[in-house]
Amino acid sequence: MFTATGDDWADRVATLPLRTRMFIDGVWEEGSAAPLIPVSPRDGRALPPISTASVADVDRAVRSARTAFDSGAWSRIAPRERGQLLIAFAQKIHDNAEELALTISLEMGKPVREALQTELRAVVNCFRWYGEAADKVLDELPVTAPNSLALVTREPAGVVAAVVPWNFPLTMTAWKLAPALAVGNSVVLKPAEHTTFSALRLAELAHEAGIPAGVLNVTPGTGQVAGRALGEHHDVDVVTFTGSPEVGRMFLGYSAASNGKRVWPELGGKTASLVLPDADLERAVRATADGCFYNQGQMCTASSRLLVPRSQRDLALEIAAEVARTSLPA
């Protein structure tokens, strides 16, 4: 595993079973909004239209997640059992990693080797780690006066809405799903418009691993419709979002205008590397430039600005230009 190349990419993606409908309450459903018409950036080919969620569809997904949460089928089972199911989910991802990597490559252009060796490895490890940690989240008994007793009890929040970007589609999804699921929450996932196929397949694998219906729902769609509907929904308890500061502020506004749900934003920006006078200039500049060009620069942590002492400016530019020449395709 984690060794495939893209030498026969076209032949292999031709056999991919792409999922194109919403995943709600453990079944595939047609959305009632205008479908997405994706195009592969690999070769410009048209991909199957994707059924997308309207406001009403999002409401059904949230109600499914709430019903699953209230039933206790996931939220109130033993933490060890939840952990074992997450580990089984991780194994499902491991066993289907090549298919998922090819899907990512098809829908957003990432090389197959990079999707396998970096993205899918991180996804498997993430779900395994949280699966192993599920029964190790402890309550607390604070020290008090002899005639007092204080208890800290940790409970799941309820329904979590996860809105993810396209640059690391399954890695970012895993970072949001794994901790939310590990402690008993139900989740409604809104994938990026460009990376819906892999998210739908991931939800299917979760269901196959034994995670109960309704615990993980996927509502493809646009940010303006499906994303906003999740942000404004009164029965969503938490929104976790990775993307632009502009949209992050929108989610804060949706929260304020609805039920005051907690919003956990991870917002992109122009990161700067600061190189101090006593630093190893070549090592610092090379690391910064490598980070800037990695994943074609589509990185939350891409250091697109380099601050160096004026006396070292010309040398720093020469080093950065050399890295760029060797990083970019001919």
Secondary structure as UniProt FT lines:
FT   TURN            7..8
FT   HELIX           9..13
FT   TURN            14..15
FT   STRAND          22..24
FT   TURN            25..26
FT   STRAND          27..29
FT   STRAND          33..36
FT   TURN            41..43
FT   STRAND          50..52
FT   HELIX           55..71
FT   TURN            72..76
FT   HELIX           79..95
FT   HELIX           97..108
FT   HELIX           112..114
FT   HELIX           115..120
FT   HELIX           121..133
FT   HELIX           134..136
FT   TURN            146..147
FT   STRAND          159..163
FT   HELIX           169..182
FT   TURN            183..184
FT   STRAND          186..190
FT   TURN            193..194
FT   HELIX           196..208
FT   TURN            209..210
FT   TURN            213..214
FT   STRAND          216..218
FT   HELIX           223..227
FT   HELIX           228..232
FT   TURN            234..235
FT   STRAND          238..243
FT   HELIX           245..257
FT   TURN            258..259
FT   STRAND          262..267
FT   STRAND          271..274
FT   TURN            277..278
FT   HELIX           281..293
FT   HELIX           294..297
FT   TURN            300..301
FT   STRAND          303..307
FT   HELIX           310..312
FT   HELIX           313..327
//
